């Protein structure tokens, strides 16, 4: 019996927090926003790369792998993603309010979004850890539930992350290479257990 779970490329896409947003204007506030964004993104790049690496690891699980191997790999990946989002929340928290009228609101939203993402991936790890890898049929059913929960998590996460692409601060972050940190990502990754 084969069990497939689709993992959305949104993991990569959502981690590339502010890719493909246009540049901001050249006034003093914009300069301050650029400086603030550079400080944030220089630190964020490491965490975004961790998310990218964890996402890629889902596709590296041996298609003939045993349920315990899939469980172990998925659990580690979810933990890594959760930790990276938690670290991103910390980076934005320590950065202080972004320059500009809505800077404090933007910062608070970013911290909230990344903490929520961290909690959701921690919940996915807990769900995977609870799967019975000794029973192929039960594992297959449980893994299907994890896949469904992951799809919902990535959909909700993308909507939340979209709020960080808006406004002048979002544009300033988009210009920074560190906030592009994740590679383009694949169309999807699949873990399969037989």
C-alpha positions as CSV (number, residue, x, y, z in Angstrom):
1,X,0.0,0.0,0.0
2,X,1.3,3.4,-0.9
3,X,0.5,6.6,1.0
4,X,1.1,9.9,-0.6
5,X,1.0,13.3,1.0
6,X,1.3,16.4,-1.0
7,X,3.3,19.2,0.5
8,X,2.6,22.5,-1.0
9,X,5.3,24.6,-2.6
10,X,3.7,27.4,-0.6
11,X,6.1,26.4,2.2
12,X,8.8,27.8,0.0
13,X,6.7,30.6,-1.5
14,X,5.4,31.7,1.9
15,X,8.9,31.7,3.4
16,X,10.1,34.0,0.7
17,X,8.3,36.6,2.7
18,X,8.3,39.6,0.3
19,X,9.5,38.5,-3.1
20,X,8.5,40.4,-6.2
21,X,7.1,43.6,-4.7
22,X,8.0,46.9,-6.2
23,X,10.5,49.4,-4.9
24,X,9.7,52.3,-2.5
25,X,10.2,56.0,-2.9
26,X,13.4,57.9,-2.2
27,X,12.5,60.1,0.8
28,X,14.1,60.1,4.3
29,X,11.4,57.7,5.7
30,X,12.0,55.3,2.8
31,X,15.8,55.4,3.5
32,X,15.1,54.6,7.2
33,X,12.7,51.8,6.1
34,X,15.4,50.3,3.8
35,X,17.9,50.4,6.6
36,X,15.5,48.7,9.0
37,X,14.6,46.1,6.4
38,X,18.2,45.4,5.7
39,X,18.8,44.7,9.4
40,X,15.8,42.4,9.6
41,X,16.5,40.6,6.4
42,X,20.2,40.0,7.0
43,X,19.1,38.0,10.1
44,X,16.1,36.4,8.5
45,X,17.9,34.9,5.7
46,X,19.3,32.0,7.8
47,X,15.8,31.1,9.1
48,X,14.3,31.3,5.6
49,X,17.0,28.9,4.3
50,X,16.1,26.5,7.2
51,X,12.5,26.6,6.1
52,X,13.6,25.9,2.5
53,X,15.8,23.0,3.5
54,X,13.1,21.5,5.7
55,X,10.6,21.8,2.8
56,X,13.0,20.1,0.5
57,X,13.6,17.3,3.0
58,X,9.9,16.1,2.5
59,X,10.7,15.1,-1.1
60,X,13.9,13.3,0.0
61,X,12.1,10.6,2.0
62,X,12.7,7.3,0.2
63,X,9.6,6.4,-1.8
64,X,10.0,2.8,-0.5
65,X,10.6,4.1,3.0
66,X,9.2,2.5,6.0
67,X,6.5,4.3,8.0
68,X,8.9,5.0,10.9
69,X,11.4,6.6,8.4
70,X,8.7,8.9,7.0
71,X,7.4,9.7,10.5
72,X,10.9,10.6,11.7
73,X,11.8,12.7,8.7
74,X,8.5,14.6,8.7
75,X,8.6,15.2,12.4
76,X,12.1,16.7,12.1
77,X,11.1,18.9,9.2
78,X,8.0,20.2,11.0
79,X,10.2,21.0,14.1
80,X,12.7,22.8,11.9
81,X,10.1,24.9,10.2
82,X,8.4,25.7,13.6
83,X,11.7,26.7,15.1
84,X,12.6,28.9,12.1
85,X,9.2,30.8,12.2
86,X,9.7,31.3,16.0
87,X,13.1,32.7,15.3
88,X,11.6,35.0,12.6
89,X,9.1,36.3,15.2
90,X,12.0,37.0,17.5
91,X,14.0,38.9,14.8
92,X,11.0,41.2,14.1
93,X,10.3,41.6,17.8
94,X,13.9,42.7,18.5
95,X,14.0,45.0,15.5
96,X,11.5,47.4,17.0
97,X,8.9,49.3,15.1
98,X,9.6,49.9,11.5
99,X,10.0,53.5,10.5
100,X,6.9,55.2,9.2
101,X,3.3,55.8,10.3
102,X,2.3,52.1,10.4
103,X,5.7,50.8,11.5
104,X,4.6,49.6,14.9
105,X,1.5,47.9,13.5
106,X,3.5,46.2,10.8
107,X,6.0,44.9,13.3
108,X,3.3,43.6,15.7
109,X,1.6,41.9,12.8
110,X,4.8,40.3,11.6
111,X,5.6,38.9,15.1
112,X,2.0,37.6,15.4
113,X,2.1,36.0,11.9
114,X,5.4,34.2,12.5
115,X,4.4,33.0,16.0
116,X,1.1,31.6,14.5
117,X,3.1,29.8,11.8
118,X,5.5,28.4,14.4
119,X,2.6,27.1,16.5
120,X,0.8,25.5,13.5
121,X,4.0,23.6,12.5
122,X,4.5,22.5,16.1
123,X,1.0,21.1,16.0
124,X,1.8,19.3,12.8
125,X,4.9,17.8,14.4
126,X,2.8,16.6,17.4
127,X,0.3,15.1,15.0
128,X,3.0,13.2,13.1
129,X,4.6,12.1,16.3
130,X,1.3,10.6,17.4
131,X,1.0,8.3,14.3
132,X,1.3,4.6,14.8
133,X,4.2,3.6,12.5
134,X,3.8,-0.1,13.5
135,X,0.5,-0.5,11.7
136,X,0.7,0.3,8.0
137,X,-3.0,0.9,7.5
138,X,-3.3,3.1,10.6
139,X,-0.2,5.0,9.6
140,X,-1.6,5.6,6.1
141,X,-4.8,7.0,7.4
142,X,-3.0,9.2,9.9
143,X,-0.6,10.5,7.3
144,X,-3.6,11.4,5.2
145,X,-4.9,13.5,8.1
146,X,-1.5,15.2,8.5
147,X,-1.5,16.0,4.8
148,X,-4.9,17.6,5.1
149,X,-3.8,19.6,8.1
150,X,-0.7,20.7,6.3
151,X,-2.7,21.9,3.3
152,X,-4.9,24.0,5.6
153,X,-1.8,25.4,7.4
154,X,-0.1,26.5,4.3
155,X,-3.3,28.1,2.9
156,X,-3.9,30.0,6.1
157,X,-0.2,30.8,6.4
158,X,0.0,32.2,2.9
159,X,-3.0,34.6,3.6
160,X,-1.2,35.8,6.8
161,X,2.1,36.2,5.1
162,X,0.5,38.2,2.3
163,X,-0.2,41.0,4.8
164,X,3.5,41.4,5.2
165,X,3.9,42.2,1.5
166,X,1.8,45.4,1.8
167,X,2.7,49.0,2.3
168,X,6.0,50.8,2.2
169,X,7.6,48.5,4.8
170,X,6.6,45.5,2.8
171,X,8.2,47.0,-0.2
172,X,11.4,47.8,1.7
173,X,11.7,44.2,2.9
174,X,11.0,42.9,-0.7
175,X,14.1,44.8,-1.9
176,X,16.4,42.9,0.5
177,X,18.2,39.8,-0.8
178,X,17.9,38.2,2.7
179,X,14.1,38.2,2.6
180,X,14.2,36.3,-0.7
181,X,16.3,33.7,1.2
182,X,14.5,30.7,-0.1
183,X,15.1,29.2,-3.5
184,X,12.4,29.2,-6.0
185,X,11.1,25.9,-4.7
186,X,9.5,22.9,-6.5
187,X,6.0,22.5,-7.6
188,X,5.4,20.1,-4.7
189,X,7.1,17.4,-2.7
190,X,5.8,14.0,-1.9
191,X,6.6,11.6,0.8
192,X,5.6,8.0,0.2
193,X,5.6,5.0,2.4
194,X,5.1,1.4,1.3
